[in-house]
């Protein structure tokens, strides 16, 4: 029997009703691994694992269809809240006590940043995982996670978990076995013995951390050569050319789903496949891997959401949604996020209009995860295909250098030839330290940005502390484990005293918390009114006006947002003459043809 003939056969399938998903899984698997000697054995192992997971779910009384697939969830109002557990409330047990706070804010999805067991010491903020089946002991254990998932689910809140799929910590059991000489696990990683060959690979690779971790390889004596380490030397890239690695990570996803996790953020997804002479990002095989994982999860738990953490150019992000088959349900809308900050700096909506138009190319059934800030830096180079070098440099200086604008952010490292990225909490980037008043321009800027992302098609994400105006953590430089990474500037401890002031009339925290709560409620109302479809930019009159429509449903939305600190005139497109503002955040009694500094309207028409 030839290998070609073998690829057409598979073991008996335990759930023939999901034939399409099985077909996708095996077709993608065959593309990836048909010439690998372990092809058939690993294929049989995957089938057996899927069968076991299906049986375990049924024996546990759980239904794989308990929640609707992401494609059938609303396009608006699915508010996601992201944070570090130890920065928010120390432990997983403590999070349950904050469910009231989160529910009051309108959160539908809770996204804790890495909580799986990290290596000791510096772990790149938890992104160097030592064990995918254990929780960081400082935060709790797997029982605590399951209890939290049950509690939050009863409150209508699902958990999205970070799964670092590109690399493990060098302390992971696989890496320990590899270093001891076990041939099975040595093939879980990529080791190059010849330094000259390393140099050839490096020519086409782009450093992620050129200042703190230059290069993409780290010499390891036990491995007999240079181990591939895209990020930090203690983070060993997995070898996805080995089908056993693909199967291991799939089993991890299925295991965590069985613990009540309703979504996964696939961290560093663009880096999964290596090909000499390329940047080793966004290779076709990477997309096939994600589509295969999606198909396998759809067999066991179709309601589980996959989110692509792909901070890349739009043309490289779109395939993560799937090409001939479903891929990720959501992807970070990094281009739009960065463009909004650029437009805010210029008081000109041009670059935001450009990126929103480009983002409309998403396929049906997929959604953007829209955000203002996250735990990572603002990467201006992500806009290189849409803006001039002069634009990128101006925005980088505006937000990263004091005195260049209203921002209190700081410059961060960049790859050779790029412009520096920016670090800082959203409240600091809008200049809240300069004017800490509830009606000041900084607060208006922050509400404006969140008003836009809540109106866009997709799910809005709130980064911990933005809802109360939490500013930069200047003390990070005093902690040896954080001082070398400038991103800790925007990873502060939650200020619960400040959070309590959201009940105080006239406080910044109250103004922001109530605004974000209102945005979530009104976004969900948009879905109830029948607003749907992609955001499509349109003319708004003044260059400072960002205007877009969503017109695929029985009700139509027109967003009008003033990206500047001056009064502007607006022009509504035809068909919205009788529209009404459902948001109600613009100044009462204002002329509808005018927008004040940083004001926004959500106009809805039948």
N, C-alpha and C positions, 0 to 999 in steps of 0.2 A: 504493500500500500504506500503510495507516495504521500509526501507531506501535503501537497496540494489537495489530495483527496481527503486527508485527515481533517483539514480545516472545515470541511462541510458537515462533519459529524459532531454531535455533542451528547452528553449523557441525558437521560430522561429528565424532563423539566417538571418541577413540582407544581407549577401554577400556569397551565397552558392558557388561562384566560388573559394573561398579560403577555401574549405572544409578541406584540409589537416591541415591548421593552426588552424581551429576551433577544429578539432579532437585532435590535440596536446594540445591546451589550456585546453580543458575540461578533457582530460585524465590525465594531470598533476594536474589540480585542484582537480579532484576526488581523486587521490592518496593522496593528501595533506589533504583534508578537508571532505571527505565523511562521517565521523562520528561526525562532528561538528554540533550542533543544528541549526546554521545559514547557513548551507551548501546551501540549495536551494535558500534562499532569497538573499544571496550575489551573487550567480551564476546569478540570474535574474538581479541584479543590474549591474554586470559586462557586461552582454549582452546589457543592455540598454545604458550604458556608451559608449561601442564600437559603437553602432548604432548612438548615438549622435555625436561622434567624426567623424565618416565616413561622416555623413550628413554635419557637419560643414566644413570639408575639401572640399567637393564637392561644397557646397554653396559659399565657398570662392574662387572658381575657381582654387583650388590647385589639383595637381595630386599626388596621393600616390606613383606613379611610375616615378616621375620626375627625379630621379637619380637611377643608378643601385644599386641593393643590394651589400653589401660588398663582398659577395662571388664572384662577377663578376668584382670587381675592380682589378687593377694590383697588383701583389705581391711586386713590387719595386717602390720606388719613391713617395709614398703617404706621404710626409713629414708632420709631426705634430709638432706644436710649443706650448709649455706649459709655463705658467707664472701666477703670481698673478696680477690681473688688477691694483690694487693700487700700486704695486711695478713697474709695467711696464709703465703705463701712466695715473694713477689717476682714470679715469672714462671710462665708456663704450663709451661715445661720443668721447673721445680722441683716442680710438682705431681705429676708422674709419680713422683718419688722419695718422695712421701708416700702413695703408693697402699697401702703396707703398713699405715700408721697408720690410714687410712680403712677398709680392709678389716677390720682388727682390731676397730675400733669397730662394725663391722656395717653400714657405709654401703652402700646400694644405688643411691643417686642423688646426684650431686654438682652442687650449684647455686652456681656462682660468680656473684656480683653483677656488674653491668655490666662487660663486657670488650671490647665493640665500641668502635671508635676514638672517644674523646670530644673535645670542643672543648679548646683549650689553657686552662690556668688553672683557675678554678673551673668544674666541670662537674656540680655537684650530685651528687657521688659517682659520676660516670660516667653519669648519667641524661640528659645532654645529648649526644646522639650526633652526631658529625660525619660518620661513614661506617659504614653497617651491614655493609659487605662487607670491612671491615678490622678488625684487632684493635688495641687500644691498644698502640702500639709499645713502651711501657715493659714490657709483659707478654709480648710475642712477636709472632707473625704467624699467618696462617691455617694455614700448614703445621704450626706448633706445635700449634694447636688440633686439627687432624685427627689428628696423632700422639698427642696426649693422649687423644682420643676412642677411638682404636684400642686404646691401652694399657689404659685403664680398662674398656673393653668386654670385654677379655680377662680382667679381674678381676671381671666381673659387675657393673660400675658404669656407669650411664648418666649423661650430662651434660644438665642442664637449663640453658638459656641465657636470660638476660634479653633481651627485645626490647621496647624503649621504643616502643610503637606510637602513642601520642597526640601526640608532638611530636619535633622534631629540634632540634639546636643551630642557632643562626642562622648558624653557619659551614658547615653542610651544603651540598653542591653545589646542592641544590634551592633553598635559601634565597639562596645567592649569585646564582644565575641570576634568581631573583625580584627581588632588589634591583637587578639590572642592567637590569630592565625586560622580561624574557622573559615574555610573557603566559601561556604554558603553565605555567610554574612559579609565577607570581604566584597562580594558581588552586589551587596546592598548599597555600596558607595562607589565613588569614582576616584581611582588613584592612578596617577601618571608617574612613572618611574624616571623618565628622561627629562631633565630640566629644559632641554632644547624644545621638546614637544610642548611643555608647559608654556614656553615663550611664544610658540606658534598660536596656541589657543588664546593667550592673553591679548594678542594683537587685535582681535575683533570683539573682545569683551569690554563692558562698561562698568567701571567701579561703582558700587552702590555707596560705599563709605570711603571715599578716596583719602580722607584725612585720618580717620581713626582705624580703618582696616583696608589698606590699599591691596589691590590684587584679588584674584579669585581662587587662589590655591594656598594651602598651608602644608609645609613639610611635616610628616609624621614618621618617625623612625620605625615604629612598630608596623606601620602599613607599607614601609619600604618605598616611600615616594611622596609625592605631593597630592594631598586629598583636596577635592573640589570643595571650596568654601566661599560661596557667592557673597555672604554677608560677613559674619565675624569668624575668626579662626576656630571658635568652639562650636560653630554651626556647620555640620557636615551635610552637603547636598546628597540627596538620595538618588540612586541610579534607576530611573524609570524605564530604561532599556531592558531591565530585568523584570519579567512579568510577576515575579514573587513580590516585588515592592508594590506594584499596582494592587495586587491582591491584599497585601497587608494593610494598606491604607484604606481600601474599601471595607475591610473587616472592622477597622477602627471606627469608621463612619457609622457602620451598622450597629456596632456595640454601643456607641454613644447615643444613637437614636433610640436604642432600647431602654436607655436611662431617662427618657422623657425629653430629650433635646429636640427642638422643632426646627432648627436651622443651623447651617454651618457656614462660616466665613472661611473660604479657602485662601489662606494666607500665602502670599508669594506665588500664586498660581502661574504667572507667566514664565517661570524659570524651570519648569519641570523637565523639559527635554533639551539635550545638548547636541549641537551639530557644529562641527568645525567650520570656521570661516564665517560664522554668524554671531550675533550678539547673544545667542542661546536664550532668547526671550521669544515667547509667542510663536513657537514652532508649530506646524500643523498637528504634530503628535500630541502636543499639550491640549489642544481643543478636543481631540479624540478621547483622551483620558477623561476629561471632564464630562463629555457626553456619555461615556461608558459608566462612570460613577452615577450620573443622573439616572440612567436607565436602570441600573441595579437598585438604587434607592427607590425608584418608582415601583419596582416589583414588590418590595417589602413595606415601604412607608412613603407613598406618593405625596403626602402632605408636607414632608420635610423640605425646607427651603435651602437652596444653595446660592451663596453670594460670592461673586468673583472679586477678590481683592487684586485688581489689576490696574495699577497706576501707570497707564501707558497711553499712547496716542489712540484716538478713537477707532481708527481702522484696525488696531490690534485688540481692542476691547470688545468690539461688536461680535466677533466669532465666539466669545465665551458664552453668549446666549444660546449657542447652538447653530449649526449650519443646516444639515439635512435632518437633524434630530434635535430635541431639546437639550440644552446645556444648563448653564446657571439660570436661576429664576431672576436674579438681580445682579447688577454690577455697580460698583462705585462710580458715580458720575463726576469723576475727578476734573474733567475738562470744564464743565459748567461751573463747578465750585470755584476753581481757580480764576475763571473768566469773570465771575461775579466780583471777586476782590479786585481784579484789574479795572473793571468798570467803576467800582466804587472809588478807587484812587483817582481816576481821571474825571469823574463826574460825567461820564459818557458811556452810553449803553452799547456801543458798537461791538466790542469783543464778546459781551454776554449774548447779544443777539446771534452772533456768528456761531457760538458753541451750542446754543440751544437749538438752532436750526440743524446743526450737524448731529446732535443727539437724537433728533427725531427719526434717524435711520434705524433705531432699535426695532427688532422684529415684533410681531404680534405675540402676545402671551408672555413677554418679558417686561421687566420694569427696571428703572434706574433707582439706585439708592442715592437720594439727593442730600447733600450735607453742606454745612458751612465750615466746620472744623472737625478734626479728628486727632488721634494721638500722634500722627505723623506730621511732617513738615509740609508747607505749601511749596509745591514743586513748579516753578515758573517754566522750566524747560518743557513741561507737558503741553504748553501752548505754542511750542516752536513752529508747528505746522500751520498756525492760524494768525500769528502776530510776528512783527519784525523783531530783530535782535534789540533794537532801541526800545521797543515797548517792554520786552522782558526785563531789560536792565533797569528801566525807569520804575517798573513795579517792584522789582527786587529791592532797589534803593528806598523806595517809598515806605515799604513795610519793614525792611530789615535794618535801616540806618536811622538812628534818632535824628530828629530835626528835618527829615525829608518830607514829612507829612504828618497826619494826625496819629500814626501808629506808634505803638511801643513794643513792636516785635524786634527780633534779632536775626541777623543773617546766619545761615547754616551752610554746611559744605555742599559741594556739587562736583559732578564729574568734570574732567578736563574739557575745556571748551564750552561749558555751560555757564549759566548765571546762578548765583547763590540762591538757594531756597530760603524760606522764611519760617522761623519758629515763633510761637506765641499763642496764647488763648485768644478766642474771638473777641472777648471784652477788651483785651489789651490792644489787639489789632485795630479796633475801631476807636481807641483812645479814651476808654472809660476813666483811666487814672487822671486824665487832663480835665475832665468835667463829670464828676460822679453825681449827677443830678438826674432824677427820673424823666425829666422832659428835655434833657440836653441832647445835642447832636449825636454823641456816641451811642446812647441808648436807641435813638431813632435809627441809626445805621444798623445796629444789631437786629432790631425788629424788622427792618426792611429786608435784610438778607434772609431771615427765617420765613418771612411772609412769601418771598419768592419761591423758596424750595418747597414750601407746603402747597403752593399752587401748581407747581410743575407736575407732570405725570410721573408717578413713581412714589416711593416711600420716603418720607422725610426722616432724617436722623438728627437727634439732639446729642451733642457732646456734653458730658457731665460738667455741670457748672455754668454752662451758657444760659441756663434758665434763671439764674440768680445773679449773673454778672460777675462770675469768679474770674479773677485776673491772674497774671503770670505768677509762677512759683519761683521767686528769685533765690530762694534758699537751696535750690537743687545743687548749686555749685559747692555747697558745704558737705555734701554726702559723697564719699569716695566712690560708691557704687553707681552714682548717677552723674557725677561731675563731668565725665568725659563725653557725654552725649547731650548736646544742646536741646534735644527734643523734650527733655524733662522739664524745660521751662513751661511747657503747656500740659504737664501731667501733675497738677497740684493735688493736695488733699482736699476732699470735699469740706467746705466750711459750713457746718450745720448750724452754727450761730447765725451766719448770714442767711442760710436757708430759712431759719425761723422768722427772719425779718420780712419774709414774704407776706406775713399777716399784718405788717405795719403800714398804715396809710402813708403815702408819700415816699416809700422806700424804692430804691432801684430794684431790689429783689422782687418786690410786689409787682412793679410795672412789667418786668420781664417775665416772671412766672405766669402772671395772668394773661399776658400777650401770647405766650407759647401755648398755654392751655386753650385759649380762644382759637388760635390757629389750627390746632389739632381738631377741635370740635367743628370748626367751620369747614375744614378739609373733608371731614367725614360727611358733612352736610352736602358738599359738592357731589359726592357719590350718590347720596340719597336723591338729589335733584336730577341725577342722570348725566352729570358732566363727565365726559370721558374723552379719550384720545390724546394724541401727542400734542405737546406745546409747539406752536408754530409762530415764530416772530412775525410781527406786522408793524407798520408805521405808527408812531405815536406822536408825531409832531416834532417836538424839541429833541435834539440829539441825546439829551440826558434821560429821556423817557425809554424805559424798557417796556415794550408791549408785546404780549403774545396771546394767542387764542387757543382754546381746546374745543373742538366743534364736532366731535364724532357722536355725541349722545343727544337725547331729547332736549337737554338744556346746554347752553353754550357759555363758556367762560372767556372773559377778556381781562387779563391782568394789565394794570398800568402802574408802573413804579418809577419814581423819580430818583435817579442815582446820584443826584447832586444836592448841594447845600443851599440852593436858591429856588425861588418860586418859578415854576415852568407852566407853559400852556400845553395842553394835550389835545390830540385829535382822535376821536373814536372812529374806528372803521365802520363802514356801512353794515347795517344789520344789528347794531348795538345801541341804537338811539333810545330805546325804552328800557335799557338794562338797568338793573339796580345793584348797588354795592352791598354785597352780603357780608363783607368783612367788617366795615364800620370803624376802621382805625384812622381814616383821614379826618381832618379837623371838621367838626360839625358846622354846617352852614356854609362850607366852602363852595365856591363856584365849581360845578362839576367839570368845567373846562380848564381848571387849574389844579396843580398839585404842589403842596408846600414841600419844603426841604425833606427829603427821604421819606415822603409819604407814598402810600400804595393803596390801590383799590382792586377788589375782585368784583368785576361787573358780570352779572349773570342775566342772560336773556333766554326766552323760550326758543 
